[in-house]
Amino acid sequence: MIGRLRGRIVELEAEELIIDVGGVGYVVRCGARALARLTVSDDEIILHIESQTREDGTRLYGFLD
């Protein structure tokens, strides 16, 4: 299970982002307020992660606090 990711944001979309962690891009869903506070940059961020595994796959949900 993933509990935290530290890396840089390489893509931002309406409901999710891609964070590059050591060359691996993780797709993380975030709320609108969190996404509004983030930008694509070379600065590292830390996201707290809630992992949910279901029949159709695993999803990662990110939170700033």
N, CA and C atoms as an extended XYZ file, in Angstrom:
195
Properties=species:S:1:pos:R:3:atomname:S:1:resname:S:1:resid:I:1 pbc="F F F"
N         0.841       -1.172        0.000 N   MET     1
C         0.000        0.000        0.000 CA  MET     1
C         0.890        1.240        0.000 C   MET     1
N         0.486        2.255       -0.717 N   ILE     2
C         1.233        3.514       -0.817 CA  ILE     2
C         0.605        4.513        0.145 C   ILE     2
N         1.411        5.125        1.006 N   GLY     3
C         0.915        6.083        1.982 CA  GLY     3
C         1.368        7.506        1.746 C   GLY     3
N         2.441        7.664        0.934 N   ARG     4
C         2.971        9.000        0.681 CA  ARG     4
C         3.816        8.958       -0.575 C   ARG     4
N         3.763       10.042       -1.350 N   LEU     5
C         4.616       10.174       -2.533 CA  LEU     5
C         5.325       11.519       -2.473 C   LEU     5
N         6.622       11.507       -2.791 N   ARG     6
C         7.389       12.752       -2.884 CA  ARG     6
C         7.998       12.799       -4.272 C   ARG     6
N         7.708       13.857       -5.005 N   GLY     7
C         8.229       14.000       -6.355 CA  GLY     7
C         7.787       15.314       -6.960 C   GLY     7
N         7.848       15.370       -8.292 N   ARG     8
C         7.438       16.608       -8.969 CA  ARG     8
C         6.264       16.328       -9.887 C   ARG     8
N         5.399       17.305      -10.011 N   ILE     9
C         4.208       17.170      -10.850 CA  ILE     9
C         4.610       17.399      -12.298 C   ILE     9
N         4.251       16.449      -13.165 N   VAL    10
C         4.583       16.586      -14.574 CA  VAL    10
C         3.346       16.824      -15.433 C   VAL    10
N         2.157       16.533      -14.904 N   GLU    11
C         0.899       16.800      -15.620 CA  GLU    11
C        -0.197       17.097      -14.621 C   GLU    11
N        -1.056       18.060      -14.970 N   LEU    12
C        -2.241       18.389      -14.182 CA  LEU    12
C        -3.452       18.337      -15.100 C   LEU    12
N        -4.497       17.671      -14.643 N   GLU    13
C        -5.748       17.621      -15.391 CA  GLU    13
C        -6.876       18.047      -14.476 C   GLU    13
N        -8.109       17.914      -14.926 N   ALA    14
C        -9.262       18.392      -14.172 CA  ALA    14
C        -9.460       17.662      -12.849 C   ALA    14
N        -9.187       16.360      -12.804 N   GLU    15
C        -9.439       15.584      -11.585 CA  GLU    15
C        -8.230       14.811      -11.080 C   GLU    15
N        -7.122       14.867      -11.811 N   GLU    16
C        -5.965       14.078      -11.405 CA  GLU    16
C        -4.668       14.724      -11.866 C   GLU    16
N        -3.586       14.182      -11.359 N   LEU    17
C        -2.257       14.654      -11.742 CA  LEU    17
C        -1.346       13.448      -11.911 C   LEU    17
N        -0.214       13.693      -12.523 N   ILE    18
C         0.833       12.684      -12.592 CA  ILE    18
C         2.024       13.241      -11.853 C   ILE    18
N         2.492       12.483      -10.864 N   ILE    19
C         3.657       12.875      -10.080 CA  ILE    19
C         4.795       11.914      -10.400 C   ILE    19
N         5.931       12.476      -10.781 N   ASP    20
C         7.109       11.688      -11.121 CA  ASP    20
C         7.907       11.441       -9.850 C   ASP    20
N         8.046       10.170       -9.495 N   VAL    21
C         8.801        9.767       -8.312 CA  VAL    21
C         9.914        8.835       -8.780 C   VAL    21
N        11.117        9.351       -8.880 N   GLY    22
C        12.249        8.539       -9.296 CA  GLY    22
C        12.092        7.928      -10.683 C   GLY    22
N        11.453        8.638      -11.593 N   GLY    23
C        11.280        8.152      -12.958 CA  GLY    23
C        10.010        7.374      -13.204 C   GLY    23
N         9.210        7.146      -12.158 N   VAL    24
C         7.935        6.446      -12.293 CA  VAL    24
C         6.817        7.467      -12.133 C   VAL    24
N         5.881        7.513      -13.085 N   GLY    25
C         4.771        8.451      -13.031 CA  GLY    25
C         3.546        7.814      -12.413 C   GLY    25
N         3.115        8.338      -11.271 N   TYR    26
C         1.926        7.838      -10.582 CA  TYR    26
C         0.743        8.741      -10.908 C   TYR    26
N        -0.383        8.143      -11.299 N   VAL    27
C        -1.616        8.891      -11.531 CA  VAL    27
C        -2.336        8.980      -10.194 C   VAL    27
N        -2.613       10.220       -9.744 N   VAL    28
C        -3.219       10.449       -8.443 CA  VAL    28
C        -4.437       11.343       -8.623 C   VAL    28
N        -5.562       10.885       -8.120 N   ARG    29
C        -6.776       11.701       -8.146 CA  ARG    29
C        -6.762       12.630       -6.942 C   ARG    29
N        -7.161       13.892       -7.158 N   CYS    30
C        -7.187       14.885       -6.079 CA  CYS    30
C        -8.462       15.707       -6.179 C   CYS    30
N        -8.834       16.297       -5.062 N   GLY    31
C        -9.968       17.205       -5.040 CA  GLY    31
C        -9.635       18.520       -5.728 C   GLY    31
N       -10.672       19.257       -6.088 N   ALA    32
C       -10.499       20.513       -6.819 CA  ALA    32
C        -9.681       21.532       -6.028 C   ALA    32
N        -9.874       21.616       -4.716 N   ARG    33
C        -9.120       22.586       -3.912 CA  ARG    33
C        -7.633       22.262       -3.896 C   ARG    33
N        -7.296       20.993       -3.787 N   ALA    34
C        -5.882       20.608       -3.800 CA  ALA    34
C        -5.275       20.889       -5.168 C   ALA    34
N        -5.975       20.531       -6.231 N   LEU    35
C        -5.453       20.758       -7.576 CA  LEU    35
C        -5.249       22.236       -7.866 C   LEU    35
N        -6.132       23.096       -7.321 N   ALA    36
C        -6.008       24.538       -7.547 CA  ALA    36
C        -4.739       25.105       -6.909 C   ALA    36
N        -4.202       24.438       -5.899 N   ARG    37
C        -3.000       24.906       -5.205 CA  ARG    37
C        -1.709       24.377       -5.827 C   ARG    37
N        -1.818       23.515       -6.826 N   LEU    38
C        -0.648       22.862       -7.397 CA  LEU    38
C        -0.350       23.368       -8.803 C   LEU    38
N         0.921       23.278       -9.198 N   THR    39
C         1.338       23.646      -10.548 CA  THR    39
C         2.367       22.633      -11.040 C   THR    39
N         2.508       22.559      -12.353 N   VAL    40
C         3.572       21.749      -12.943 CA  VAL    40
C         4.870       22.509      -12.748 C   VAL    40
N         5.828       21.891      -12.072 N   SER    41
C         7.115       22.566      -11.839 CA  SER    41
C         8.174       21.533      -11.478 C   SER    41
N         9.395       22.018      -11.347 N   ASP    42
C        10.501       21.158      -10.937 CA  ASP    42
C        10.626       21.057       -9.418 C   ASP    42
N         9.778       21.792       -8.696 N   ASP    43
C         9.802       21.729       -7.236 CA  ASP    43
C         9.179       20.421       -6.763 C   ASP    43
N         9.784       19.818       -5.748 N   GLU    44
C         9.228       18.592       -5.178 CA  GLU    44
C         8.073       18.921       -4.250 C   GLU    44
N         7.078       18.058       -4.248 N   ILE    45
C         5.968       18.162       -3.316 CA  ILE    45
C         5.816       16.817       -2.618 C   ILE    45
N         5.065       16.829       -1.541 N   ILE    46
C         4.705       15.597       -0.845 CA  ILE    46
C         3.189       15.492       -0.849 C   ILE    46
N         2.694       14.355       -1.295 N   LEU    47
C         1.262       14.070       -1.258 CA  LEU    47
C         1.022       12.899       -0.318 C   LEU    47
N         0.066       13.053        0.565 N   HIS    48
C        -0.380       11.948        1.404 CA  HIS    48
C        -1.375       11.155        0.571 C   HIS    48
N        -1.244        9.846        0.561 N   ILE    49
C        -1.998        9.006       -0.366 CA  ILE    49
C        -2.917        8.043        0.362 C   ILE    49
N        -4.114        7.922       -0.135 N   GLU    50
C        -5.062        6.883        0.262 CA  GLU    50
C        -5.181        5.949       -0.933 C   GLU    50
N        -4.831        4.688       -0.756 N   SER    51
C        -4.909        3.696       -1.834 CA  SER    51
C        -6.217        2.922       -1.703 C   SER    51
N        -6.909        2.755       -2.827 N   GLN    52
C        -8.134        1.951       -2.834 CA  GLN    52
C        -8.040        0.928       -3.952 C   GLN    52
N        -8.154       -0.342       -3.574 N   THR    53
C        -8.108       -1.423       -4.546 CA  THR    53
C        -9.494       -2.029       -4.663 C   THR    53
N        -9.967       -2.107       -5.905 N   ARG    54
C       -11.277       -2.693       -6.188 CA  ARG    54
C       -11.124       -3.690       -7.313 C   ARG    54
N       -12.234       -4.240       -7.733 N   GLU    55
C       -12.213       -5.236       -8.806 CA  GLU    55
C       -11.638       -4.689      -10.108 C   GLU    55
N       -11.872       -3.404      -10.380 N   ASP    56
C       -11.430       -2.808      -11.644 CA  ASP    56
C       -10.048       -2.152      -11.561 C   ASP    56
N        -9.359       -2.274      -10.427 N   GLY    57
C        -8.005       -1.744      -10.328 CA  GLY    57
C        -7.755       -0.993       -9.044 C   GLY    57
N        -6.588       -0.381       -8.960 N   THR    58
C        -6.185        0.391       -7.790 CA  THR    58
C        -6.159        1.863       -8.151 C   THR    58
N        -6.694        2.680       -7.265 N   ARG    59
C        -6.669        4.132       -7.450 CA  ARG    59
C        -5.963        4.771       -6.284 C   ARG    59
N        -5.237        5.829       -6.581 N   LEU    60
C        -4.546        6.602       -5.560 CA  LEU    60
C        -5.237        7.956       -5.432 C   LEU    60
N        -5.531        8.349       -4.202 N   TYR    61
C        -6.159        9.644       -3.909 CA  TYR    61
C        -5.156       10.455       -3.103 C   TYR    61
N        -4.876       11.687       -3.557 N   GLY    62
C        -3.852       12.508       -2.924 CA  GLY    62
C        -4.423       13.667       -2.125 C   GLY    62
N        -3.722       13.976       -1.022 N   PHE    63
C        -4.108       15.064       -0.129 CA  PHE    63
C        -2.842       15.833        0.241 C   PHE    63
N        -2.958       17.152        0.346 N   LEU    64
C        -1.813       17.984        0.723 CA  LEU    64
C        -1.570       17.953        2.223 C   LEU    64
N        -2.617       17.828        3.009 N   ASP    65
C        -2.499       17.838        4.481 CA  ASP    65
C        -2.903       16.506        5.048 C   ASP    65
